[in-house]
Amino acid sequence: METQKKYNCIIIEDEPIAAEIIENYILQNDDLIIIGKCADAVHAANILSFNKVDLLFLDMNLPVVKGFEFLKKLKDPPFTIVTTAYQEYALKGYEFDIVDYLMKPVSYERFQIALNRFRHLAEAEEALMGVVNSEYIFLSIRKKQYKIYLEDIYYIESFREYITVHTKKESITVKMPISKMENMLSAAKFIRIHKSYIVSLKKIEGFSAGEIIINNKRLPIGRTYKNTIKEIKI
C-alpha cells in the first residue's frame, strides 16, 4: 500500500480568529502537518531557515513587513496560498507564483479547492512531449500518455516549472516549462499573452487592454505582450 505523502506547512496570520480558522481547516486534512504559526514575517523567516516547508498560508496585510515584501525576500519560496480581505492583492499577485487566493472570510469548500490545486502541483510528474501535429499533441507521463486535441485547449497556465493545460474535458498538470509548450504550438492558433499564459486564439471570447476572457475566465495581459495583443484578429 502506497504511503500518503505529507506536506509541512506554516500559517502566517496576525489575526487570531483568522489563524484559528485556517488551522482548523488544515487539521481536517491528514496530509498536512502544521510546523509553525506566525503573526509576522520575521518569525516566519526564522522557521523557513531551519525547516523544510512545502506550503505557506500567507496573509497579505501583516505588521511591519507585508506579504508580498516577504515573498520578494525569499530566494526559493514554498508553494503559497494567500489569504486576504482585499481583492486588489489578487490582481497584484499575478507578478508572483501564487497557488491561489482565498478571500476572507474563507469557507472550507473554497479552502479545499485551493488545497487540491496545491496537491496537483506538488504531485505533478515530469512530462515528455510526444507527437505534435496540426490536430493534437501527446504528453507522456511515466507509462501513461495523454492525447490532447488542440481544438479542445482553452489556455495553458504556467506556475514555476509546471504547466496546466486547460481543455474542454479536463485540466492536466505536468512538470514542463511553458516555453517548451510555446515552441511546439502553432503561432497561427495560439498566442502568449503573459509570462504565465498561452491562449487559444479561437477560444478568445473578448479582450481589453489589460485582460483576455476565455471560458468565462479573465486572464491578465502582461506588459511585454501588449503590442502582440493589438494584432489579434478573432
N, C-alpha and C positions, 0 to 999 in steps of 0.2 A: 504494500500500500504506500502510495506516494505521500511523503511528509508535507504538510501545509507550510508554505513559505511565510515567514514572519517579517514584519516591517517595523523598524524603530521610528517613532515619530515624537515630535515635541509640539506643544501648544504655546504660541507667543501671543498673549492677550492680556491687556491691562484691566479689562472689565471682569470682575469676579464671576458675575452671573453668566456672561457670555462664555467665559473659560469653562465653567461648570457644565454648560450645555454641550459644548464640543467634547469635553471629557466623557460625559455620559454616552454620547453617540459613539465615540471611539471604543468604549468598553463593551459595546454590543457587537463588536467585530473581533473575532478570535485571532485574526492575522495581524492585528495592530498592537504594538507594545508602546505605552507611553513611558518615555525615559526622562521627560522633563516638562515642567510647566513654568513659563516665564512671563513676567509682567513688563519686561523691557528687552531691547535688543542686546544690551551689554551682557546680561545673564545668558541669553540665547547663544551668543557668540562663544561664550565660555563652554557651554555644553557641546557645541559643534566641534570645538577644538579638541575635545577629549573622547568623543563618541562617534560611532558610525550612525548617521541619521539618514533615513530614507525619505521621510516626508515631513514637511513643515505645515502647520496650520497657523497662518500668519495674519494678524490684524494689521491694517494699514495705519491706523491713527494711534501710534504708540507714543509714549512720552520721550522727549529728547531726540532720539533717532527714529524717524518714521520708517514704515515698512519698506518702501522702495529704496530708500537710502541704505537700509540694512542689506537688502539683496544686492545692491551695487557693490558693496564692500566684500561680498563673499566671492572667492575665486572659483569655487566649484559648488554652487548651491544645490541642496537636495531638491527633489520634486516639491513644489509648493502649491498649496491650496490657500487662497486668500479669503479672509472673512472681513467684510466691511459694511458700513451703513451708507456709504456714498457711491453712487453709480459712476461718478467720474473716474474713480480709481480703476474700474474695469476697462474703461476706454484707454487710459494711460498705460495700462498693463500690457497692451499689445507689444510694447517695447521689450518686455521681459518674457521669459518662458514660464508662464504660469499654467498649471494644470487646469484650474477652474477658479471661478469667483463665486463666493457664497454671500448673498445679500442678507444682512441681519433684519429681522430675526430668522435664523436658519431652521428650516424644517428637517426632520430626519430623512424624509424622502429625497429632498434636494441634496442633503449631505451624502447619501448613498450614491447618487448619480455622479457626484464629484469623485467619490472614493473609487467607484468602478472605473472611471476614466483613468485614475492613477494606476489601478491594477493592470489595465490594458497596456499602459506604457511600461510599467515595471516588469511585466512578464513577456513583453514583445520579443520575438525571436529575430535574429538577423536574417534578412531575406536576400535571395538571389533573383535577379531579373532574368526571366526565361525568354520565350518567344515574344517578339514585338513586331506587330504588323499594323496595317491600316484599320483593323477591326478590333483587335484585342491584345492584351498582354498576359503573361504568366508570371506570377510571383511564387517562387519556390521557398518553402519554409520547412527545413528538415526533409521529411518524406512526403509532405503534403504540398499540393500545388493549387493555387487559386487562379482560375481563369477569369479575367476581368474584361468585359466588353467596354471599349472606350466610350460608346454612346450611353452607357449607364453611369459614367462617372460625373458627379456634380462638381466636386472640387477635391484637392489634395491639401491636407493640412500638415504643417511641419511643427515638431516640438523637439528642440535639440537635435539629436541624431536619429530621431524617429519620424515616421510619417504615418498619417491615417488617410486611407483612400476612402472617401465617402461616395457610395454608389446608391442606386435605387433600391438594391436588395439588402446591403449591409455596409458596415464600416470595418475596414481591415487595417490593423495597426501593425507595423513591422519596423525593424531597425534598418534604416536606409536613409542616406542624405537626400534631401529634396532636390538638390542639384542633379543627382543621378537620374531621378524620375523626370526632371525637366528636360534633360538632354535626350531622353528616349521618346518623349511625346512630340507630336507634330505641332509646330508653331501656328499652323493654319486652324488647329482645333482647340488648342489650349494656350493660356496666357498667364504669365507670372504677374501677380498684382501686389505682392508683398513678400518680404523675406520668408514668411510663413505660409503663403497660399499660392497655389496654382488653380485656375478655374477653367471649366469647360466653356468655351465661347457660346455654344448652343444653349447652355443651361442658364445663361445670364437673364434674369427677369427685369433688371433695371439697375441703373448706376448713377452716381453723382460724383462730385469732385473728390469726395472722401471715402466712399464705400460702394460695394457692389452687392446686389441682392441675388442669392441663388437658393432655391428651395426654401424660401421664406427666411433665410438666414442672412444677416448683414455682415459682410466681410470687409475689413479695412483695406484701403489702398495705401501702400507705402509711399513715402515722399519721392523716393528714387524711381518709382514706377508710374508717376502721374502722367508724364509725357506719353508713355506707351498706351495708357488707358484712353487718351484722347483720340487715338487712331482706331479704336474698336468700332467695328461695323457689325451690328447684330442683324 
